[in-house]
Amino acid sequence: MSRFVKNEKGYEKSFSADWKAVKKGLKKVRAEVGEPKKVPTSIALDPRFVADLKKEAKSRGIPYQVLMRMFIVEGFQRLKKNSA
């Protein structure tokens, strides 16, 4: 199965879903698990870094925002562990 990122050509043709059902399902899961919604943030990064990040994310088959979030969460957890 090939993976597509939203901004790649062919994404919309390769994937379809009932988005109302997806959102309803997500709300149900969050309510059951107690997972809060994510809070959108903004960060200014060097364009070359973002380009490199996108290349790395594409090679892993994930959106670059997910890769950034992984780096931030893992780095913060390591920081907390080392300062304890």
N, CA, C and O atoms as CSV, one atom per row, in Angstrom:
chain,resi,resn,atom,element,x,y,z
A,1,MET,N,N,0.846,-1.179,0.000
A,1,MET,CA,C,0.000,0.000,0.000
A,1,MET,C,C,0.885,1.234,0.000
A,1,MET,O,O,1.749,1.381,0.865
A,2,SER,N,N,0.679,2.110,-0.953
A,2,SER,CA,C,1.480,3.328,-0.980
A,2,SER,C,C,0.877,4.366,-0.038
A,2,SER,O,O,-0.328,4.378,0.217
A,3,ARG,N,N,1.737,5.227,0.464
A,3,ARG,CA,C,1.281,6.283,1.378
A,3,ARG,C,C,1.344,7.615,0.665
A,3,ARG,O,O,2.259,7.867,-0.118
A,4,PHE,N,N,0.386,8.456,0.932
A,4,PHE,CA,C,0.350,9.783,0.344
A,4,PHE,C,C,0.255,10.818,1.443
A,4,PHE,O,O,-0.298,10.558,2.512
A,5,VAL,N,N,0.791,11.977,1.176
A,5,VAL,CA,C,0.674,13.119,2.066
A,5,VAL,C,C,-0.305,14.071,1.400
A,5,VAL,O,O,-0.344,14.148,0.172
A,6,LYS,N,N,-1.092,14.793,2.175
A,6,LYS,CA,C,-2.149,15.635,1.638
A,6,LYS,C,C,-1.704,16.535,0.498
A,6,LYS,O,O,-2.458,16.730,-0.456
A,7,ASN,N,N,-0.499,17.089,0.570
A,7,ASN,CA,C,-0.098,18.041,-0.451
A,7,ASN,C,C,0.546,17.379,-1.674
A,7,ASN,O,O,1.008,18.082,-2.573
A,8,GLU,N,N,0.586,16.061,-1.725
A,8,GLU,CA,C,1.116,15.368,-2.894
A,8,GLU,C,C,0.026,15.187,-3.935
A,8,GLU,O,O,-1.150,15.032,-3.607
A,9,LYS,N,N,0.438,15.208,-5.200
A,9,LYS,CA,C,-0.520,14.973,-6.279
A,9,LYS,C,C,-1.071,13.562,-6.149
A,9,LYS,O,O,-0.342,12.627,-5.818
A,10,GLY,N,N,-2.355,13.416,-6.410
A,10,GLY,CA,C,-2.977,12.105,-6.364
A,10,GLY,C,C,-3.539,11.719,-5.012
A,10,GLY,O,O,-4.187,10.679,-4.893
A,11,TYR,N,N,-3.310,12.529,-3.989
A,11,TYR,CA,C,-3.778,12.188,-2.646
A,11,TYR,C,C,-5.288,12.016,-2.608
A,11,TYR,O,O,-5.797,11.004,-2.125
A,12,GLU,N,N,-6.002,13.015,-3.121
A,12,GLU,CA,C,-7.459,12.980,-3.030
A,12,GLU,C,C,-8.048,11.834,-3.845
A,12,GLU,O,O,-9.093,11.291,-3.484
A,13,LYS,N,N,-7.388,11.463,-4.941
A,13,LYS,CA,C,-7.880,10.355,-5.754
A,13,LYS,C,C,-7.624,9.014,-5.074
A,13,LYS,O,O,-8.380,8.062,-5.266
A,14,SER,N,N,-6.567,8.943,-4.287
A,14,SER,CA,C,-6.178,7.667,-3.697
A,14,SER,C,C,-6.892,7.368,-2.384
A,14,SER,O,O,-6.814,6.244,-1.889
A,15,PHE,N,N,-7.581,8.342,-1.814
A,15,PHE,CA,C,-8.131,8.160,-0.485
A,15,PHE,C,C,-9.492,8.820,-0.382
A,15,PHE,O,O,-9.662,9.974,-0.773
A,16,SER,N,N,-10.451,8.093,0.140
A,16,SER,CA,C,-11.755,8.688,0.404
A,16,SER,C,C,-12.267,8.132,1.724
A,16,SER,O,O,-11.958,7.000,2.096
A,17,ALA,N,N,-13.043,8.929,2.419
A,17,ALA,CA,C,-13.570,8.506,3.710
A,17,ALA,C,C,-14.830,9.287,4.027
A,17,ALA,O,O,-15.064,10.360,3.472
A,18,ASP,N,N,-15.625,8.754,4.906
A,18,ASP,CA,C,-16.790,9.455,5.428
A,18,ASP,C,C,-16.293,10.285,6.604
A,18,ASP,O,O,-16.242,9.799,7.734
A,19,TRP,N,N,-15.926,11.540,6.341
A,19,TRP,CA,C,-15.280,12.376,7.349
A,19,TRP,C,C,-16.166,12.663,8.547
A,19,TRP,O,O,-15.660,12.838,9.655
A,20,LYS,N,N,-17.472,12.717,8.351
A,20,LYS,CA,C,-18.371,12.925,9.500
A,20,LYS,C,C,-18.286,11.739,10.455
A,20,LYS,O,O,-18.277,11.914,11.673
A,21,ALA,N,N,-18.223,10.530,9.893
A,21,ALA,CA,C,-18.109,9.332,10.730
A,21,ALA,C,C,-16.752,9.282,11.417
A,21,ALA,O,O,-16.652,8.858,12.569
A,22,VAL,N,N,-15.719,9.709,10.721
A,22,VAL,CA,C,-14.376,9.723,11.313
A,22,VAL,C,C,-14.339,10.676,12.499
A,22,VAL,O,O,-13.850,10.316,13.570
A,23,LYS,N,N,-14.856,11.898,12.315
A,23,LYS,CA,C,-14.864,12.871,13.414
A,23,LYS,C,C,-15.702,12.375,14.587
A,23,LYS,O,O,-15.323,12.543,15.746
A,24,LYS,N,N,-16.838,11.767,14.280
A,24,LYS,CA,C,-17.698,11.224,15.339
A,24,LYS,C,C,-16.955,10.127,16.100
A,24,LYS,O,O,-17.020,10.072,17.328
A,25,GLY,N,N,-16.256,9.262,15.384
A,25,GLY,CA,C,-15.491,8.196,16.020
A,25,GLY,C,C,-14.364,8.736,16.877
A,25,GLY,O,O,-14.119,8.227,17.971
A,26,LEU,N,N,-13.671,9.768,16.392
A,26,LEU,CA,C,-12.592,10.379,17.172
A,26,LEU,C,C,-13.117,10.982,18.464
A,26,LEU,O,O,-12.503,10.829,19.520
A,27,LYS,N,N,-14.251,11.665,18.383
A,27,LYS,CA,C,-14.836,12.254,19.585
A,27,LYS,C,C,-15.171,11.164,20.602
A,27,LYS,O,O,-14.963,11.332,21.804
A,28,LYS,N,N,-15.696,10.042,20.097
A,28,LYS,CA,C,-16.064,8.939,20.987
A,28,LYS,C,C,-14.819,8.356,21.652
A,28,LYS,O,O,-14.823,8.100,22.856
A,29,VAL,N,N,-13.764,8.148,20.882
A,29,VAL,CA,C,-12.519,7.590,21.432
A,29,VAL,C,C,-11.919,8.538,22.454
A,29,VAL,O,O,-11.502,8.106,23.528
A,30,ARG,N,N,-11.869,9.838,22.131
A,30,ARG,CA,C,-11.316,10.807,23.079
A,30,ARG,C,C,-12.112,10.836,24.375
A,30,ARG,O,O,-11.546,10.976,25.459
A,31,ALA,N,N,-13.427,10.702,24.257
A,31,ALA,CA,C,-14.262,10.710,25.455
A,31,ALA,C,C,-13.995,9.470,26.306
A,31,ALA,O,O,-13.953,9.554,27.534
A,32,GLU,N,N,-13.815,8.316,25.653
A,32,GLU,CA,C,-13.564,7.074,26.381
A,32,GLU,C,C,-12.182,7.063,27.030
A,32,GLU,O,O,-12.023,6.613,28.165
A,33,VAL,N,N,-11.198,7.555,26.309
A,33,VAL,CA,C,-9.816,7.518,26.783
A,33,VAL,C,C,-9.497,8.726,27.652
A,33,VAL,O,O,-8.579,8.684,28.471
A,34,GLY,N,N,-10.242,9.783,27.475
A,34,GLY,CA,C,-9.971,11.006,28.213
A,34,GLY,C,C,-8.844,11.817,27.598
A,34,GLY,O,O,-8.231,12.650,28.265
A,35,GLU,N,N,-8.575,11.566,26.313
A,35,GLU,CA,C,-7.499,12.289,25.626
A,35,GLU,C,C,-7.981,13.679,25.225
A,35,GLU,O,O,-8.986,13.806,24.526
A,36,PRO,N,N,-7.277,14.723,25.660
A,36,PRO,CA,C,-7.678,16.071,25.270
A,36,PRO,C,C,-7.295,16.364,23.826
A,36,PRO,O,O,-6.418,15.716,23.255
A,37,LYS,N,N,-7.969,17.352,23.250
A,37,LYS,CA,C,-7.604,17.792,21.909
A,37,LYS,C,C,-6.206,18.388,21.949
A,37,LYS,O,O,-5.760,18.903,22.975
A,38,LYS,N,N,-5.532,18.308,20.827
A,38,LYS,CA,C,-4.215,18.941,20.735
A,38,LYS,C,C,-4.397,20.445,20.561
A,38,LYS,O,O,-5.368,20.894,19.952
A,39,VAL,N,N,-3.466,21.214,21.095
A,39,VAL,CA,C,-3.521,22.669,21.017
A,39,VAL,C,C,-2.605,23.126,19.886
A,39,VAL,O,O,-1.405,22.852,19.922
A,40,PRO,N,N,-3.145,23.814,18.886
A,40,PRO,CA,C,-2.280,24.290,17.803
A,40,PRO,C,C,-1.319,25.362,18.313
A,40,PRO,O,O,-1.689,26.222,19.112
A,41,THR,N,N,-0.091,25.292,17.837
A,41,THR,CA,C,0.924,26.273,18.205
A,41,THR,C,C,1.620,26.752,16.946
A,41,THR,O,O,1.390,26.224,15.858
A,42,SER,N,N,2.458,27.739,17.099
A,42,SER,CA,C,3.195,28.273,15.961
A,42,SER,C,C,4.658,28.393,16.352
A,42,SER,O,O,4.985,28.790,17.470
A,43,ILE,N,N,5.532,28.047,15.417
A,43,ILE,CA,C,6.960,28.144,15.665
A,43,ILE,C,C,7.633,28.556,14.361
A,43,ILE,O,O,7.291,28.044,13.295
A,44,ALA,N,N,8.577,29.468,14.444
A,44,ALA,CA,C,9.306,29.918,13.264
A,44,ALA,C,C,10.593,29.119,13.129
A,44,ALA,O,O,11.413,29.085,14.046
A,45,LEU,N,N,10.763,28.477,11.978
A,45,LEU,CA,C,11.941,27.652,11.732
A,45,LEU,C,C,12.615,28.078,10.433
A,45,LEU,O,O,11.975,28.628,9.537
A,46,ASP,N,N,13.905,27.817,10.349
A,46,ASP,CA,C,14.663,28.098,9.144
A,46,ASP,C,C,14.086,27.278,7.985
A,46,ASP,O,O,13.856,26.080,8.148
A,47,PRO,N,N,13.851,27.883,6.836
A,47,PRO,CA,C,13.264,27.157,5.706
A,47,PRO,C,C,14.080,25.928,5.278
A,47,PRO,O,O,13.514,24.930,4.834
A,48,ARG,N,N,15.401,26.006,5.413
A,48,ARG,CA,C,16.232,24.841,5.054
A,48,ARG,C,C,15.981,23.689,6.014
A,48,ARG,O,O,15.963,22.527,5.609
A,49,PHE,N,N,15.788,24.013,7.287
A,49,PHE,CA,C,15.493,22.975,8.275
A,49,PHE,C,C,14.149,22.320,7.970
A,49,PHE,O,O,14.009,21.100,8.050
A,50,VAL,N,N,13.169,23.138,7.624
A,50,VAL,CA,C,11.843,22.597,7.308
A,50,VAL,C,C,11.924,21.693,6.073
A,50,VAL,O,O,11.292,20.637,6.033
A,51,ALA,N,N,12.694,22.103,5.080
A,51,ALA,CA,C,12.862,21.273,3.876
A,51,ALA,C,C,13.501,19.933,4.234
A,51,ALA,O,O,13.064,18.886,3.756
A,52,ASP,N,N,14.531,19.965,5.071
A,52,ASP,CA,C,15.175,18.718,5.504
A,52,ASP,C,C,14.209,17.850,6.313
A,52,ASP,O,O,14.176,16.628,6.163
A,53,LEU,N,N,13.430,18.499,7.165
A,53,LEU,CA,C,12.442,17.788,7.979
A,53,LEU,C,C,11.404,17.110,7.092
A,53,LEU,O,O,11.016,15.969,7.345
A,54,LYS,N,N,10.957,17.807,6.061
A,54,LYS,CA,C,9.968,17.233,5.136
A,54,LYS,C,C,10.542,16.029,4.401
A,54,LYS,O,O,9.848,15.031,4.205
A,55,LYS,N,N,11.809,16.119,3.994
A,55,LYS,CA,C,12.449,14.987,3.311
A,55,LYS,C,C,12.519,13.774,4.235
A,55,LYS,O,O,12.211,12.653,3.831
A,56,GLU,N,N,12.922,14.012,5.464
A,56,GLU,CA,C,13.030,12.915,6.433
A,56,GLU,C,C,11.661,12.300,6.703
A,56,GLU,O,O,11.521,11.078,6.748
A,57,ALA,N,N,10.655,13.150,6.881
A,57,ALA,CA,C,9.300,12.660,7.148
A,57,ALA,C,C,8.786,11.855,5.957
A,57,ALA,O,O,8.158,10.810,6.130
A,58,LYS,N,N,9.052,12.341,4.766
A,58,LYS,CA,C,8.598,11.625,3.570
A,58,LYS,C,C,9.257,10.258,3.476
A,58,LYS,O,O,8.611,9.280,3.100
A,59,SER,N,N,10.543,10.184,3.819
A,59,SER,CA,C,11.238,8.892,3.764
A,59,SER,C,C,10.669,7.914,4.797
A,59,SER,O,O,10.749,6.699,4.618
A,60,ARG,N,N,10.095,8.452,5.876
A,60,ARG,CA,C,9.478,7.600,6.912
A,60,ARG,C,C,7.999,7.341,6.621
A,60,ARG,O,O,7.368,6.513,7.278
A,61,GLY,N,N,7.449,8.055,5.628
A,61,GLY,CA,C,6.046,7.862,5.273
A,61,GLY,C,C,5.069,8.511,6.224
A,61,GLY,O,O,3.948,8.031,6.387
A,62,ILE,N,N,5.488,9.617,6.867
A,62,ILE,CA,C,4.604,10.321,7.795
A,62,ILE,C,C,4.610,11.809,7.464
A,62,ILE,O,O,5.566,12.288,6.855
A,63,PRO,N,N,3.579,12.552,7.842
A,63,PRO,CA,C,3.583,14.001,7.645
A,63,PRO,C,C,4.674,14.658,8.498
A,63,PRO,O,O,4.983,14.186,9.592
A,64,TYR,N,N,5.247,15.742,7.992
A,64,TYR,CA,C,6.357,16.374,8.710
A,64,TYR,C,C,5.927,16.954,10.046
A,64,TYR,O,O,6.736,17.029,10.970
A,65,GLN,N,N,4.663,17.370,10.169
A,65,GLN,CA,C,4.201,17.896,11.454
A,65,GLN,C,C,4.214,16.803,12.522
A,65,GLN,O,O,4.505,17.069,13.688
A,66,VAL,N,N,3.899,15.584,12.120
A,66,VAL,CA,C,3.923,14.456,13.054
A,66,VAL,C,C,5.355,14.207,13.509
A,66,VAL,O,O,5.602,13.965,14.690
A,67,LEU,N,N,6.299,14.266,12.570
A,67,LEU,CA,C,7.706,14.073,12.920
A,67,LEU,C,C,8.175,15.165,13.884
A,67,LEU,O,O,8.889,14.878,14.845
A,68,MET,N,N,7.779,16.415,13.631
A,68,MET,CA,C,8.145,17.504,14.550
A,68,MET,C,C,7.574,17.247,15.934
A,68,MET,O,O,8.263,17.425,16.939
A,69,ARG,N,N,6.319,16.831,15.986
A,69,ARG,CA,C,5.681,16.567,17.284
A,69,ARG,C,C,6.408,15.440,18.012
A,69,ARG,O,O,6.597,15.504,19.226
A,70,MET,N,N,6.814,14.410,17.275
A,70,MET,CA,C,7.565,13.314,17.886
A,70,MET,C,C,8.869,13.822,18.496
A,70,MET,O,O,9.211,13.464,19.623
A,71,PHE,N,N,9.599,14.659,17.750
A,71,PHE,CA,C,10.857,15.207,18.254
A,71,PHE,C,C,10.633,16.035,19.518
A,71,PHE,O,O,11.383,15.914,20.487
A,72,ILE,N,N,9.619,16.858,19.503
A,72,ILE,CA,C,9.351,17.731,20.648
A,72,ILE,C,C,8.973,16.901,21.880
A,72,ILE,O,O,9.515,17.116,22.965
A,73,VAL,N,N,8.054,15.966,21.713
A,73,VAL,CA,C,7.591,15.155,22.845
A,73,VAL,C,C,8.736,14.314,23.403
A,73,VAL,O,O,8.954,14.288,24.614
A,74,GLU,N,N,9.474,13.620,22.515
A,74,GLU,CA,C,10.570,12.771,22.982
A,74,GLU,C,C,11.679,13.593,23.634
A,74,GLU,O,O,12.239,13.186,24.652
A,75,GLY,N,N,11.996,14.746,23.049
A,75,GLY,CA,C,13.032,15.602,23.624
A,75,GLY,C,C,12.642,16.123,24.992
A,75,GLY,O,O,13.472,16.176,25.899
A,76,PHE,N,N,11.384,16.510,25.146
A,76,PHE,CA,C,10.926,17.027,26.436
A,76,PHE,C,C,10.911,15.931,27.491
A,76,PHE,O,O,11.272,16.167,28.644
A,77,GLN,N,N,10.487,14.719,27.091
A,77,GLN,CA,C,10.501,13.603,28.043
A,77,GLN,C,C,11.924,13.291,28.504
A,77,GLN,O,O,12.152,13.011,29.681
A,78,ARG,N,N,12.879,13.341,27.574
A,78,ARG,CA,C,14.282,13.114,27.923
A,78,ARG,C,C,14.798,14.212,28.854
A,78,ARG,O,O,15.539,13.936,29.798
A,79,LEU,N,N,14.410,15.438,28.586
A,79,LEU,CA,C,14.819,16.579,29.432
A,79,LEU,C,C,14.293,16.397,30.853
A,79,LEU,O,O,15.033,16.580,31.820
A,80,LYS,N,N,13.012,16.036,30.979
A,80,LYS,CA,C,12.419,15.819,32.301
A,80,LYS,C,C,13.106,14.674,33.028
A,80,LYS,O,O,13.356,14.762,34.230
A,81,LYS,N,N,13.413,13.603,32.310
A,81,LYS,CA,C,14.064,12.444,32.918
A,81,LYS,C,C,15.468,12.804,33.417
A,81,LYS,O,O,15.865,12.388,34.505
A,82,ASN,N,N,16.204,13.565,32.636
A,82,ASN,CA,C,17.580,13.932,33.011
A,82,ASN,C,C,17.639,14.955,34.135
A,82,ASN,O,O,18.634,15.028,34.855
A,83,SER,N,N,16.588,15.741,34.291
A,83,SER,CA,C,16.608,16.766,35.339
A,83,SER,C,C,16.041,16.250,36.659
A,83,SER,O,O,16.088,16.943,37.676
A,84,ALA,N,N,15.515,15.051,36.638
A,84,ALA,CA,C,14.914,14.482,37.870
A,84,ALA,C,C,15.957,13.923,38.800
A,84,ALA,O,O,15.622,13.413,39.869
